[in-house]
Amino acid sequence: MTPTTHLTIVLLISMLGATITSPASAQCKPTNLRCEYMPDPLSIESQHPRLSWQIEDKRRGAVQTAYQVQVADSQDTLKSDKA
């Protein structure tokens, strides 16, 4: 993996929580973000990293029905919706 790939994975992990934009997002947020079972990996060896998270939602019966993963080389690119 290249240094850019490492940066991409770290940005993905750090920005995953910011990508939820539904009306319910005030009550729903991803927690325990992980890449290859690690909370803050500095680097990974896998060409196909495993991403995982838990959903925190206080509403009774709330479940996750979809997700979207965005990848970019900088936080500015993610924030401008050009991932």
mmCIF file of the N, C-alpha and C atoms, coordinates in Angstrom:
data_MODEL
# 
_entry.id   MODEL 
# 
loop_
_atom_site.group_PDB 
_atom_site.id 
_atom_site.type_symbol 
_atom_site.label_atom_id 
_atom_site.label_alt_id 
_atom_site.label_comp_id 
_atom_site.label_asym_id 
_atom_site.label_entity_id 
_atom_site.label_seq_id 
_atom_site.pdbx_PDB_ins_code 
_atom_site.Cartn_x 
_atom_site.Cartn_y 
_atom_site.Cartn_z 
_atom_site.occupancy 
_atom_site.B_iso_or_equiv 
_atom_site.pdbx_formal_charge 
_atom_site.auth_seq_id 
_atom_site.auth_comp_id 
_atom_site.auth_asym_id 
_atom_site.auth_atom_id 
_atom_site.pdbx_PDB_model_num 
ATOM 1   N N  . MET A 1 1  ? 0.837   -1.184 0.000  1.00 0.00 ? 1  MET A N  1 
ATOM 2   C CA . MET A 1 1  ? 0.000   0.000  0.000  1.00 0.00 ? 1  MET A CA 1 
ATOM 3   C C  . MET A 1 1  ? 0.878   1.242  0.000  1.00 0.00 ? 1  MET A C  1 
ATOM 4   N N  . THR A 1 2  ? 0.415   2.241  -0.662 1.00 0.00 ? 2  THR A N  1 
ATOM 5   C CA . THR A 1 2  ? 1.170   3.482  -0.744 1.00 0.00 ? 2  THR A CA 1 
ATOM 6   C C  . THR A 1 2  ? 0.816   4.380  0.430  1.00 0.00 ? 2  THR A C  1 
ATOM 7   N N  . PRO A 1 3  ? 1.638   5.389  0.737  1.00 0.00 ? 3  PRO A N  1 
ATOM 8   C CA . PRO A 1 3  ? 1.308   6.336  1.802  1.00 0.00 ? 3  PRO A CA 1 
ATOM 9   C C  . PRO A 1 3  ? -0.041  7.014  1.572  1.00 0.00 ? 3  PRO A C  1 
ATOM 10  N N  . THR A 1 4  ? -0.403  7.253  0.323  1.00 0.00 ? 4  THR A N  1 
ATOM 11  C CA . THR A 1 4  ? -1.698  7.866  0.031  1.00 0.00 ? 4  THR A CA 1 
ATOM 12  C C  . THR A 1 4  ? -2.829  6.952  0.462  1.00 0.00 ? 4  THR A C  1 
ATOM 13  N N  . THR A 1 5  ? -2.677  5.661  0.252  1.00 0.00 ? 5  THR A N  1 
ATOM 14  C CA . THR A 1 5  ? -3.695  4.712  0.669  1.00 0.00 ? 5  THR A CA 1 
ATOM 15  C C  . THR A 1 5  ? -3.835  4.722  2.178  1.00 0.00 ? 5  THR A C  1 
ATOM 16  N N  . HIS A 1 6  ? -2.738  4.802  2.893  1.00 0.00 ? 6  HIS A N  1 
ATOM 17  C CA . HIS A 1 6  ? -2.780  4.862  4.353  1.00 0.00 ? 6  HIS A CA 1 
ATOM 18  C C  . HIS A 1 6  ? -3.544  6.109  4.800  1.00 0.00 ? 6  HIS A C  1 
ATOM 19  N N  . LEU A 1 7  ? -3.246  7.240  4.191  1.00 0.00 ? 7  LEU A N  1 
ATOM 20  C CA . LEU A 1 7  ? -3.918  8.487  4.513  1.00 0.00 ? 7  LEU A CA 1 
ATOM 21  C C  . LEU A 1 7  ? -5.405  8.383  4.217  1.00 0.00 ? 7  LEU A C  1 
ATOM 22  N N  . THR A 1 8  ? -5.745  7.768  3.112  1.00 0.00 ? 8  THR A N  1 
ATOM 23  C CA . THR A 1 8  ? -7.140  7.608  2.724  1.00 0.00 ? 8  THR A CA 1 
ATOM 24  C C  . THR A 1 8  ? -7.903  6.817  3.771  1.00 0.00 ? 8  THR A C  1 
ATOM 25  N N  . ILE A 1 9  ? -7.335  5.727  4.245  1.00 0.00 ? 9  ILE A N  1 
ATOM 26  C CA . ILE A 1 9  ? -7.993  4.896  5.245  1.00 0.00 ? 9  ILE A CA 1 
ATOM 27  C C  . ILE A 1 9  ? -8.181  5.677  6.538  1.00 0.00 ? 9  ILE A C  1 
ATOM 28  N N  . VAL A 1 10 ? -7.174  6.394  6.979  1.00 0.00 ? 10 VAL A N  1 
ATOM 29  C CA . VAL A 1 10 ? -7.278  7.186  8.201  1.00 0.00 ? 10 VAL A CA 1 
ATOM 30  C C  . VAL A 1 10 ? -8.354  8.256  8.047  1.00 0.00 ? 10 VAL A C  1 
ATOM 31  N N  . LEU A 1 11 ? -8.390  8.933  6.903  1.00 0.00 ? 11 LEU A N  1 
ATOM 32  C CA . LEU A 1 11 ? -9.426  9.937  6.674  1.00 0.00 ? 11 LEU A CA 1 
ATOM 33  C C  . LEU A 1 11 ? -10.799 9.305  6.637  1.00 0.00 ? 11 LEU A C  1 
ATOM 34  N N  . LEU A 1 12 ? -10.901 8.148  6.055  1.00 0.00 ? 12 LEU A N  1 
ATOM 35  C CA . LEU A 1 12 ? -12.176 7.456  5.985  1.00 0.00 ? 12 LEU A CA 1 
ATOM 36  C C  . LEU A 1 12 ? -12.672 7.146  7.385  1.00 0.00 ? 12 LEU A C  1 
ATOM 37  N N  . ILE A 1 13 ? -11.814 6.619  8.217  1.00 0.00 ? 13 ILE A N  1 
ATOM 38  C CA . ILE A 1 13 ? -12.199 6.300  9.592  1.00 0.00 ? 13 ILE A CA 1 
ATOM 39  C C  . ILE A 1 13 ? -12.594 7.556  10.348 1.00 0.00 ? 13 ILE A C  1 
ATOM 40  N N  . SER A 1 14 ? -11.844 8.637  10.202 1.00 0.00 ? 14 SER A N  1 
ATOM 41  C CA . SER A 1 14 ? -12.138 9.847  10.950 1.00 0.00 ? 14 SER A CA 1 
ATOM 42  C C  . SER A 1 14 ? -13.368 10.577 10.436 1.00 0.00 ? 14 SER A C  1 
ATOM 43  N N  . MET A 1 15 ? -13.697 10.409 9.149  1.00 0.00 ? 15 MET A N  1 
ATOM 44  C CA . MET A 1 15 ? -14.811 11.151 8.579  1.00 0.00 ? 15 MET A CA 1 
ATOM 45  C C  . MET A 1 15 ? -16.101 10.354 8.487  1.00 0.00 ? 15 MET A C  1 
ATOM 46  N N  . LEU A 1 16 ? -16.085 9.080  8.791  1.00 0.00 ? 16 LEU A N  1 
ATOM 47  C CA . LEU A 1 16 ? -17.274 8.262  8.636  1.00 0.00 ? 16 LEU A CA 1 
ATOM 48  C C  . LEU A 1 16 ? -18.441 8.840  9.423  1.00 0.00 ? 16 LEU A C  1 
ATOM 49  N N  . GLY A 1 17 ? -18.192 9.322  10.606 1.00 0.00 ? 17 GLY A N  1 
ATOM 50  C CA . GLY A 1 17 ? -19.261 9.895  11.415 1.00 0.00 ? 17 GLY A CA 1 
ATOM 51  C C  . GLY A 1 17 ? -19.850 11.163 10.820 1.00 0.00 ? 17 GLY A C  1 
ATOM 52  N N  . ALA A 1 18 ? -19.093 11.881 10.031 1.00 0.00 ? 18 ALA A N  1 
ATOM 53  C CA . ALA A 1 18 ? -19.577 13.137 9.474  1.00 0.00 ? 18 ALA A CA 1 
ATOM 54  C C  . ALA A 1 18 ? -20.399 12.946 8.207  1.00 0.00 ? 18 ALA A C  1 
ATOM 55  N N  . THR A 1 19 ? -20.493 11.727 7.709  1.00 0.00 ? 19 THR A N  1 
ATOM 56  C CA . THR A 1 19 ? -21.184 11.523 6.446  1.00 0.00 ? 19 THR A CA 1 
ATOM 57  C C  . THR A 1 19 ? -22.662 11.186 6.605  1.00 0.00 ? 19 THR A C  1 
ATOM 58  N N  . ILE A 1 20 ? -23.138 11.027 7.833  1.00 0.00 ? 20 ILE A N  1 
ATOM 59  C CA . ILE A 1 20 ? -24.555 10.738 8.028  1.00 0.00 ? 20 ILE A CA 1 
ATOM 60  C C  . ILE A 1 20 ? -25.318 12.057 7.922  1.00 0.00 ? 20 ILE A C  1 
ATOM 61  N N  . THR A 1 21 ? -26.216 12.160 6.952  1.00 0.00 ? 21 THR A N  1 
ATOM 62  C CA . THR A 1 21 ? -26.891 13.425 6.683  1.00 0.00 ? 21 THR A CA 1 
ATOM 63  C C  . THR A 1 21 ? -28.411 13.311 6.686  1.00 0.00 ? 21 THR A C  1 
ATOM 64  N N  . SER A 1 22 ? -28.951 12.210 7.155  1.00 0.00 ? 22 SER A N  1 
ATOM 65  C CA . SER A 1 22 ? -30.399 12.053 7.177  1.00 0.00 ? 22 SER A CA 1 
ATOM 66  C C  . SER A 1 22 ? -31.008 12.910 8.285  1.00 0.00 ? 22 SER A C  1 
ATOM 67  N N  . PRO A 1 23 ? -32.330 13.159 8.228  1.00 0.00 ? 23 PRO A N  1 
ATOM 68  C CA . PRO A 1 23 ? -32.978 13.939 9.282  1.00 0.00 ? 23 PRO A CA 1 
ATOM 69  C C  . PRO A 1 23 ? -32.812 13.326 10.666 1.00 0.00 ? 23 PRO A C  1 
ATOM 70  N N  . ALA A 1 24 ? -32.649 12.028 10.731 1.00 0.00 ? 24 ALA A N  1 
ATOM 71  C CA . ALA A 1 24 ? -32.496 11.363 12.019 1.00 0.00 ? 24 ALA A CA 1 
ATOM 72  C C  . ALA A 1 24 ? -31.063 11.420 12.538 1.00 0.00 ? 24 ALA A C  1 
ATOM 73  N N  . SER A 1 25 ? -30.165 12.070 11.810 1.00 0.00 ? 25 SER A N  1 
ATOM 74  C CA . SER A 1 25 ? -28.753 12.037 12.172 1.00 0.00 ? 25 SER A CA 1 
ATOM 75  C C  . SER A 1 25 ? -28.466 12.653 13.533 1.00 0.00 ? 25 SER A C  1 
ATOM 76  N N  . ALA A 1 26 ? -29.342 13.509 14.016 1.00 0.00 ? 26 ALA A N  1 
ATOM 77  C CA . ALA A 1 26 ? -29.134 14.089 15.341 1.00 0.00 ? 26 ALA A CA 1 
ATOM 78  C C  . ALA A 1 26 ? -29.240 13.016 16.418 1.00 0.00 ? 26 ALA A C  1 
ATOM 79  N N  . GLN A 1 27 ? -30.006 11.964 16.163 1.00 0.00 ? 27 GLN A N  1 
ATOM 80  C CA . GLN A 1 27 ? -30.190 10.892 17.130 1.00 0.00 ? 27 GLN A CA 1 
ATOM 81  C C  . GLN A 1 27 ? -29.338 9.673  16.817 1.00 0.00 ? 27 GLN A C  1 
ATOM 82  N N  . CYS A 1 28 ? -28.826 9.585  15.613 1.00 0.00 ? 28 CYS A N  1 
ATOM 83  C CA . CYS A 1 28 ? -28.101 8.402  15.153 1.00 0.00 ? 28 CYS A CA 1 
ATOM 84  C C  . CYS A 1 28 ? -26.667 8.777  14.805 1.00 0.00 ? 28 CYS A C  1 
ATOM 85  N N  . LYS A 1 29 ? -25.709 8.035  15.360 1.00 0.00 ? 29 LYS A N  1 
ATOM 86  C CA . LYS A 1 29 ? -24.320 8.303  14.996 1.00 0.00 ? 29 LYS A CA 1 
ATOM 87  C C  . LYS A 1 29 ? -23.500 7.027  15.080 1.00 0.00 ? 29 LYS A C  1 
ATOM 88  N N  . PRO A 1 30 ? -22.508 6.900  14.196 1.00 0.00 ? 30 PRO A N  1 
ATOM 89  C CA . PRO A 1 30 ? -21.638 5.729  14.253 1.00 0.00 ? 30 PRO A CA 1 
ATOM 90  C C  . PRO A 1 30 ? -20.611 5.893  15.376 1.00 0.00 ? 30 PRO A C  1 
ATOM 91  N N  . THR A 1 31 ? -20.345 4.820  16.079 1.00 0.00 ? 31 THR A N  1 
ATOM 92  C CA . THR A 1 31 ? -19.351 4.823  17.155 1.00 0.00 ? 31 THR A CA 1 
ATOM 93  C C  . THR A 1 31 ? -18.438 3.612  16.967 1.00 0.00 ? 31 THR A C  1 
ATOM 94  N N  . ASN A 1 32 ? -17.382 3.564  17.740 1.00 0.00 ? 32 ASN A N  1 
ATOM 95  C CA . ASN A 1 32 ? -16.455 2.439  17.717 1.00 0.00 ? 32 ASN A CA 1 
ATOM 96  C C  . ASN A 1 32 ? -15.963 2.162  16.289 1.00 0.00 ? 32 ASN A C  1 
ATOM 97  N N  . LEU A 1 33 ? -15.566 3.206  15.578 1.00 0.00 ? 33 LEU A N  1 
ATOM 98  C CA . LEU A 1 33 ? -15.081 3.085  14.203 1.00 0.00 ? 33 LEU A CA 1 
ATOM 99  C C  . LEU A 1 33 ? -13.768 2.302  14.182 1.00 0.00 ? 33 LEU A C  1 
ATOM 100 N N  . ARG A 1 34 ? -13.687 1.334  13.277 1.00 0.00 ? 34 ARG A N  1 
ATOM 101 C CA . ARG A 1 34 ? -12.485 0.501  13.204 1.00 0.00 ? 34 ARG A CA 1 
ATOM 102 C C  . ARG A 1 34 ? -12.129 0.166  11.764 1.00 0.00 ? 34 ARG A C  1 
ATOM 103 N N  . CYS A 1 35 ? -10.839 -0.020 11.550 1.00 0.00 ? 35 CYS A N  1 
ATOM 104 C CA . CYS A 1 35 ? -10.317 -0.494 10.276 1.00 0.00 ? 35 CYS A CA 1 
ATOM 105 C C  . CYS A 1 35 ? -9.371  -1.642 10.604 1.00 0.00 ? 35 CYS A C  1 
ATOM 106 N N  . GLU A 1 36 ? -9.641  -2.814 10.059 1.00 0.00 ? 36 GLU A N  1 
ATOM 107 C CA . GLU A 1 36 ? -8.860  -4.020 10.376 1.00 0.00 ? 36 GLU A CA 1 
ATOM 108 C C  . GLU A 1 36 ? -8.806  -4.229 11.890 1.00 0.00 ? 36 GLU A C  1 
ATOM 109 N N  . TYR A 1 37 ? -9.931  -4.045 12.552 1.00 0.00 ? 37 TYR A N  1 
ATOM 110 C CA . TYR A 1 37 ? -10.107 -4.274 13.993 1.00 0.00 ? 37 TYR A CA 1 
ATOM 111 C C  . TYR A 1 37 ? -9.357  -3.272 14.871 1.00 0.00 ? 37 TYR A C  1 
ATOM 112 N N  . MET A 1 38 ? -8.775  -2.230 14.292 1.00 0.00 ? 38 MET A N  1 
ATOM 113 C CA . MET A 1 38 ? -8.024  -1.237 15.063 1.00 0.00 ? 38 MET A CA 1 
ATOM 114 C C  . MET A 1 38 ? -8.756  0.100  15.036 1.00 0.00 ? 38 MET A C  1 
ATOM 115 N N  . PRO A 1 39 ? -8.815  0.812  16.176 1.00 0.00 ? 39 PRO A N  1 
ATOM 116 C CA . PRO A 1 39 ? -9.525  2.095  16.212 1.00 0.00 ? 39 PRO A CA 1 
ATOM 117 C C  . PRO A 1 39 ? -8.805  3.227  15.479 1.00 0.00 ? 39 PRO A C  1 
ATOM 118 N N  . ASP A 1 40 ? -7.498  3.274  15.520 1.00 0.00 ? 40 ASP A N  1 
ATOM 119 C CA . ASP A 1 40 ? -6.733  4.342  14.864 1.00 0.00 ? 40 ASP A CA 1 
ATOM 120 C C  . ASP A 1 40 ? -5.491  3.772  14.193 1.00 0.00 ? 40 ASP A C  1 
ATOM 121 N N  . PRO A 1 41 ? -5.662  3.026  13.121 1.00 0.00 ? 41 PRO A N  1 
ATOM 122 C CA . PRO A 1 41 ? -4.478  2.414  12.501 1.00 0.00 ? 41 PRO A CA 1 
ATOM 123 C C  . PRO A 1 41 ? -3.580  3.462  11.847 1.00 0.00 ? 41 PRO A C  1 
ATOM 124 N N  . LEU A 1 42 ? -2.299  3.312  12.059 1.00 0.00 ? 42 LEU A N  1 
ATOM 125 C CA . LEU A 1 42 ? -1.340  4.197  11.395 1.00 0.00 ? 42 LEU A CA 1 
ATOM 126 C C  . LEU A 1 42 ? -1.056  3.710  9.989  1.00 0.00 ? 42 LEU A C  1 
ATOM 127 N N  . SER A 1 43 ? -1.130  2.416  9.811  1.00 0.00 ? 43 SER A N  1 
ATOM 128 C CA . SER A 1 43 ? -0.982  1.833  8.482  1.00 0.00 ? 43 SER A CA 1 
ATOM 129 C C  . SER A 1 43 ? -1.620  0.451  8.509  1.00 0.00 ? 43 SER A C  1 
ATOM 130 N N  . ILE A 1 44 ? -1.955  -0.047 7.323  1.00 0.00 ? 44 ILE A N  1 
ATOM 131 C CA . ILE A 1 44 ? -2.509  -1.394 7.212  1.00 0.00 ? 44 ILE A CA 1 
ATOM 132 C C  . ILE A 1 44 ? -1.870  -2.084 6.014  1.00 0.00 ? 44 ILE A C  1 
ATOM 133 N N  . GLU A 1 45 ? -1.898  -3.382 6.030  1.00 0.00 ? 45 GLU A N  1 
ATOM 134 C CA . GLU A 1 45 ? -1.297  -4.171 4.957  1.00 0.00 ? 45 GLU A CA 1 
ATOM 135 C C  . GLU A 1 45 ? -2.327  -4.633 3.930  1.00 0.00 ? 45 GLU A C  1 
ATOM 136 N N  . SER A 1 46 ? -3.579  -4.654 4.299  1.00 0.00 ? 46 SER A N  1 
ATOM 137 C CA . SER A 1 46 ? -4.617  -5.242 3.470  1.00 0.00 ? 46 SER A CA 1 
ATOM 138 C C  . SER A 1 46 ? -4.965  -4.384 2.253  1.00 0.00 ? 46 SER A C  1 
ATOM 139 N N  . GLN A 1 47 ? -5.135  -5.045 1.106  1.00 0.00 ? 47 GLN A N  1 
ATOM 140 C CA . GLN A 1 47 ? -5.595  -4.359 -0.099 1.00 0.00 ? 47 GLN A CA 1 
ATOM 141 C C  . GLN A 1 47 ? -7.102  -4.108 -0.028 1.00 0.00 ? 47 GLN A C  1 
ATOM 142 N N  . HIS A 1 48 ? -7.809  -4.870 0.799  1.00 0.00 ? 48 HIS A N  1 
ATOM 143 C CA . HIS A 1 48 ? -9.258  -4.746 0.966  1.00 0.00 ? 48 HIS A CA 1 
ATOM 144 C C  . HIS A 1 48 ? -9.549  -4.670 2.464  1.00 0.00 ? 48 HIS A C  1 
ATOM 145 N N  . PRO A 1 49 ? -9.324  -3.518 3.077  1.00 0.00 ? 49 PRO A N  1 
ATOM 146 C CA . PRO A 1 49 ? -9.465  -3.408 4.531  1.00 0.00 ? 49 PRO A CA 1 
ATOM 147 C C  . PRO A 1 49 ? -10.907 -3.614 4.996  1.00 0.00 ? 49 PRO A C  1 
ATOM 148 N N  . ARG A 1 50 ? -11.038 -4.239 6.149  1.00 0.00 ? 50 ARG A N  1 
ATOM 149 C CA . ARG A 1 50 ? -12.345 -4.443 6.768  1.00 0.00 ? 50 ARG A CA 1 
ATOM 150 C C  . ARG A 1 50 ? -12.666 -3.230 7.625  1.00 0.00 ? 50 ARG A C  1 
ATOM 151 N N  . LEU A 1 51 ? -13.812 -2.638 7.370  1.00 0.00 ? 51 LEU A N  1 
ATOM 152 C CA . LEU A 1 51 ? -14.284 -1.487 8.141  1.00 0.00 ? 51 LEU A CA 1 
ATOM 153 C C  . LEU A 1 51 ? -15.437 -1.953 9.015  1.00 0.00 ? 51 LEU A C  1 
ATOM 154 N N  . SER A 1 52 ? -15.508 -1.439 10.218 1.00 0.00 ? 52 SER A N  1 
ATOM 155 C CA . SER A 1 52 ? -16.628 -1.783 11.087 1.00 0.00 ? 52 SER A CA 1 
ATOM 156 C C  . SER A 1 52 ? -16.972 -0.599 11.980 1.00 0.00 ? 52 SER A C  1 
ATOM 157 N N  . TRP A 1 53 ? -18.192 -0.591 12.459 1.00 0.00 ? 53 TRP A N  1 
ATOM 158 C CA . TRP A 1 53 ? -18.671 0.449  13.356 1.00 0.00 ? 53 TRP A CA 1 
ATOM 159 C C  . TRP A 1 53 ? -19.916 -0.063 14.043 1.00 0.00 ? 53 TRP A C  1 
ATOM 160 N N  . GLN A 1 54 ? -20.330 0.666  15.074 1.00 0.00 ? 54 GLN A N  1 
ATOM 161 C CA . GLN A 1 54 ? -21.583 0.391  15.765 1.00 0.00 ? 54 GLN A CA 1 
ATOM 162 C C  . GLN A 1 54 ? -22.439 1.644  15.652 1.00 0.00 ? 54 GLN A C  1 
ATOM 163 N N  . ILE A 1 55 ? -23.724 1.464  15.622 1.00 0.00 ? 55 ILE A N  1 
ATOM 164 C CA . ILE A 1 55 ? -24.644 2.594  15.536 1.00 0.00 ? 55 ILE A CA 1 
ATOM 165 C C  . ILE A 1 55 ? -25.212 2.882  16.912 1.00 0.00 ? 55 ILE A C  1 
ATOM 166 N N  . GLU A 1 56 ? -25.116 4.135  17.320 1.00 0.00 ? 56 GLU A N  1 
ATOM 167 C CA . GLU A 1 56 ? -25.688 4.577  18.592 1.00 0.00 ? 56 GLU A CA 1 
ATOM 168 C C  . GLU A 1 56 ? -26.954 5.364  18.276 1.00 0.00 ? 56 GLU A C  1 
ATOM 169 N N  . ASP A 1 57 ? -28.079 4.870  18.748 1.00 0.00 ? 57 ASP A N  1 
ATOM 170 C CA . ASP A 1 57 ? -29.361 5.521  18.497 1.00 0.00 ? 57 ASP A CA 1 
ATOM 171 C C  . ASP A 1 57 ? -30.284 5.200  19.652 1.00 0.00 ? 57 ASP A C  1 
ATOM 172 N N  . LYS A 1 58 ? -30.817 6.212  20.279 1.00 0.00 ? 58 LYS A N  1 
ATOM 173 C CA . LYS A 1 58 ? -31.658 6.009  21.452 1.00 0.00 ? 58 LYS A CA 1 
ATOM 174 C C  . LYS A 1 58 ? -33.115 5.696  21.105 1.00 0.00 ? 58 LYS A C  1 
ATOM 175 N N  . ARG A 1 59 ? -33.469 5.796  19.824 1.00 0.00 ? 59 ARG A N  1 
ATOM 176 C CA . ARG A 1 59 ? -34.844 5.492  19.435 1.00 0.00 ? 59 ARG A CA 1 
ATOM 177 C C  . ARG A 1 59 ? -35.080 3.990  19.490 1.00 0.00 ? 59 ARG A C  1 
ATOM 178 N N  . ARG A 1 60 ? -36.201 3.603  20.015 1.00 0.00 ? 60 ARG A N  1 
ATOM 179 C CA . ARG A 1 60 ? -36.543 2.183  20.135 1.00 0.00 ? 60 ARG A CA 1 
ATOM 180 C C  . ARG A 1 60 ? -36.689 1.548  18.747 1.00 0.00 ? 60 ARG A C  1 
ATOM 181 N N  . GLY A 1 61 ? -36.030 0.426  18.540 1.00 0.00 ? 61 GLY A N  1 
ATOM 182 C CA . GLY A 1 61 ? -36.138 -0.321 17.294 1.00 0.00 ? 61 GLY A CA 1 
ATOM 183 C C  . GLY A 1 61 ? -35.363 0.258  16.121 1.00 0.00 ? 61 GLY A C  1 
ATOM 184 N N  . ALA A 1 62 ? -34.546 1.271  16.344 1.00 0.00 ? 62 ALA A N  1 
ATOM 185 C CA . ALA A 1 62 ? -33.780 1.872  15.248 1.00 0.00 ? 62 ALA A CA 1 
ATOM 186 C C  . ALA A 1 62 ? -32.741 0.876  14.738 1.00 0.00 ? 62 ALA A C  1 
ATOM 187 N N  . VAL A 1 63 ? -32.639 0.753  13.421 1.00 0.00 ? 63 VAL A N  1 
ATOM 188 C CA . VAL A 1 63 ? -31.652 -0.127 12.806 1.00 0.00 ? 63 VAL A CA 1 
ATOM 189 C C  . VAL A 1 63 ? -31.010 0.580  11.630 1.00 0.00 ? 63 VAL A C  1 
ATOM 190 N N  . GLN A 1 64 ? -29.829 0.158  11.293 1.00 0.00 ? 64 GLN A N  1 
ATOM 191 C CA . GLN A 1 64 ? -29.140 0.678  10.110 1.00 0.00 ? 64 GLN A CA 1 
ATOM 192 C C  . GLN A 1 64 ? -29.641 -0.100 8.898  1.00 0.00 ? 64 GLN A C  1 
ATOM 193 N N  . THR A 1 65 ? -30.032 0.609  7.860  1.00 0.00 ? 65 THR A N  1 
ATOM 194 C CA . THR A 1 65 ? -30.536 -0.054 6.663  1.00 0.00 ? 65 THR A CA 1 
ATOM 195 C C  . THR A 1 65 ? -29.626 0.147  5.458  1.00 0.00 ? 65 THR A C  1 
ATOM 196 N N  . ALA A 1 66 ? -28.677 1.043  5.540  1.00 0.00 ? 66 ALA A N  1 
ATOM 197 C CA . ALA A 1 66 ? -27.768 1.302  4.425  1.00 0.00 ? 66 ALA A CA 1 
ATOM 198 C C  . ALA A 1 66 ? -26.535 2.028  4.946  1.00 0.00 ? 66 ALA A C  1 
ATOM 199 N N  . TYR A 1 67 ? -25.513 2.068  4.121  1.00 0.00 ? 67 TYR A N  1 
ATOM 200 C CA . TYR A 1 67 ? -24.328 2.864  4.425  1.00 0.00 ? 67 TYR A CA 1 
ATOM 201 C C  . TYR A 1 67 ? -23.671 3.282  3.124  1.00 0.00 ? 67 TYR A C  1 
ATOM 202 N N  . GLN A 1 68 ? -22.851 4.311  3.217  1.00 0.00 ? 68 GLN A N  1 
ATOM 203 C CA . GLN A 1 68 ? -22.102 4.798  2.066  1.00 0.00 ? 68 GLN A CA 1 
ATOM 204 C C  . GLN A 1 68 ? -20.697 5.110  2.539  1.00 0.00 ? 68 GLN A C  1 
ATOM 205 N N  . VAL A 1 69 ? -19.714 4.588  1.853  1.00 0.00 ? 69 VAL A N  1 
ATOM 206 C CA . VAL A 1 69 ? -18.314 4.850  2.184  1.00 0.00 ? 69 VAL A CA 1 
ATOM 207 C C  . VAL A 1 69 ? -17.768 5.800  1.139  1.00 0.00 ? 69 VAL A C  1 
ATOM 208 N N  . GLN A 1 70 ? -17.219 6.912  1.592  1.00 0.00 ? 70 GLN A N  1 
ATOM 209 C CA . GLN A 1 70 ? -16.595 7.876  0.690  1.00 0.00 ? 70 GLN A CA 1 
ATOM 210 C C  . GLN A 1 70 ? -15.108 7.900  0.969  1.00 0.00 ? 70 GLN A C  1 
ATOM 211 N N  . VAL A 1 71 ? -14.321 7.940  -0.090 1.00 0.00 ? 71 VAL A N  1 
ATOM 212 C CA . VAL A 1 71 ? -12.868 7.934  0.039  1.00 0.00 ? 71 VAL A CA 1 
ATOM 213 C C  . VAL A 1 71 ? -12.311 9.138  -0.704 1.00 0.00 ? 71 VAL A C  1 
ATOM 214 N N  . ALA A 1 72 ? -11.373 9.833  -0.078 1.00 0.00 ? 72 ALA A N  1 
ATOM 215 C CA . ALA A 1 72 ? -10.739 11.001 -0.688 1.00 0.00 ? 72 ALA A CA 1 
ATOM 216 C C  . ALA A 1 72 ? -9.330  11.132 -0.130 1.00 0.00 ? 72 ALA A C  1 
ATOM 217 N N  . ASP A 1 73 ? -8.536  11.989 -0.756 1.00 0.00 ? 73 ASP A N  1 
ATOM 218 C CA . ASP A 1 73 ? -7.165  12.173 -0.289 1.00 0.00 ? 73 ASP A CA 1 
ATOM 219 C C  . ASP A 1 73 ? -7.013  13.322 0.691  1.00 0.00 ? 73 ASP A C  1 
ATOM 220 N N  . SER A 1 74 ? -8.105  14.038 1.008  1.00 0.00 ? 74 SER A N  1 
ATOM 221 C CA . SER A 1 74 ? -8.044  15.093 2.003  1.00 0.00 ? 74 SER A CA 1 
ATOM 222 C C  . SER A 1 74 ? -9.428  15.325 2.611  1.00 0.00 ? 74 SER A C  1 
ATOM 223 N N  . GLN A 1 75 ? -9.457  15.906 3.784  1.00 0.00 ? 75 GLN A N  1 
ATOM 224 C CA . GLN A 1 75 ? -10.733 16.216 4.424  1.00 0.00 ? 75 GLN A CA 1 
ATOM 225 C C  . GLN A 1 75 ? -11.495 17.278 3.642  1.00 0.00 ? 75 GLN A C  1 
ATOM 226 N N  . ASP A 1 76 ? -10.786 18.220 3.037  1.00 0.00 ? 76 ASP A N  1 
ATOM 227 C CA . ASP A 1 76 ? -11.438 19.258 2.243  1.00 0.00 ? 76 ASP A CA 1 
ATOM 228 C C  . ASP A 1 76 ? -12.208 18.644 1.064  1.00 0.00 ? 76 ASP A C  1 
ATOM 229 N N  . THR A 1 77 ? -11.615 17.641 0.434  1.00 0.00 ? 77 THR A N  1 
ATOM 230 C CA . THR A 1 77 ? -12.280 16.970 -0.675 1.00 0.00 ? 77 THR A CA 1 
ATOM 231 C C  . THR A 1 77 ? -13.552 16.278 -0.200 1.00 0.00 ? 77 THR A C  1 
ATOM 232 N N  . LEU A 1 78 ? -13.500 15.636 0.958  1.00 0.00 ? 78 LEU A N  1 
ATOM 233 C CA . LEU A 1 78 ? -14.688 14.985 1.512  1.00 0.00 ? 78 LEU A CA 1 
ATOM 234 C C  . LEU A 1 78 ? -15.767 16.010 1.839  1.00 0.00 ? 78 LEU A C  1 
ATOM 235 N N  . LYS A 1 79 ? -15.384 17.115 2.454  1.00 0.00 ? 79 LYS A N  1 
ATOM 236 C CA . LYS A 1 79 ? -16.352 18.140 2.854  1.00 0.00 ? 79 LYS A CA 1 
ATOM 237 C C  . LYS A 1 79 ? -16.996 18.810 1.655  1.00 0.00 ? 79 LYS A C  1 
ATOM 238 N N  . SER A 1 80 ? -16.298 18.851 0.531  1.00 0.00 ? 80 SER A N  1 
ATOM 239 C CA . SER A 1 80 ? -16.866 19.504 -0.667 1.00 0.00 ? 80 SER A CA 1 
ATOM 240 C C  . SER A 1 80 ? -17.640 18.533 -1.547 1.00 0.00 ? 80 SER A C  1 
ATOM 241 N N  . ASP A 1 81 ? -17.905 17.322 -1.029 1.00 0.00 ? 81 ASP A N  1 
ATOM 242 C CA . ASP A 1 81 ? -18.660 16.296 -1.763 1.00 0.00 ? 81 ASP A CA 1 
ATOM 243 C C  . ASP A 1 81 ? -18.006 15.895 -3.085 1.00 0.00 ? 81 ASP A C  1 
ATOM 244 N N  . LYS A 1 82 ? -16.684 15.872 -3.132 1.00 0.00 ? 82 LYS A N  1 
ATOM 245 C CA . LYS A 1 82 ? -15.969 15.458 -4.335 1.00 0.00 ? 82 LYS A CA 1 
ATOM 246 C C  . LYS A 1 82 ? -15.177 14.182 -4.074 1.00 0.00 ? 82 LYS A C  1 
ATOM 247 N N  . ALA A 1 83 ? -15.681 13.353 -3.170 1.00 0.00 ? 83 ALA A N  1 
ATOM 248 C CA . ALA A 1 83 ? -14.980 12.112 -2.808 1.00 0.00 ? 83 ALA A CA 1 
ATOM 249 C C  . ALA A 1 83 ? -15.054 11.123 -3.955 1.00 0.00 ? 83 ALA A C  1 
# 
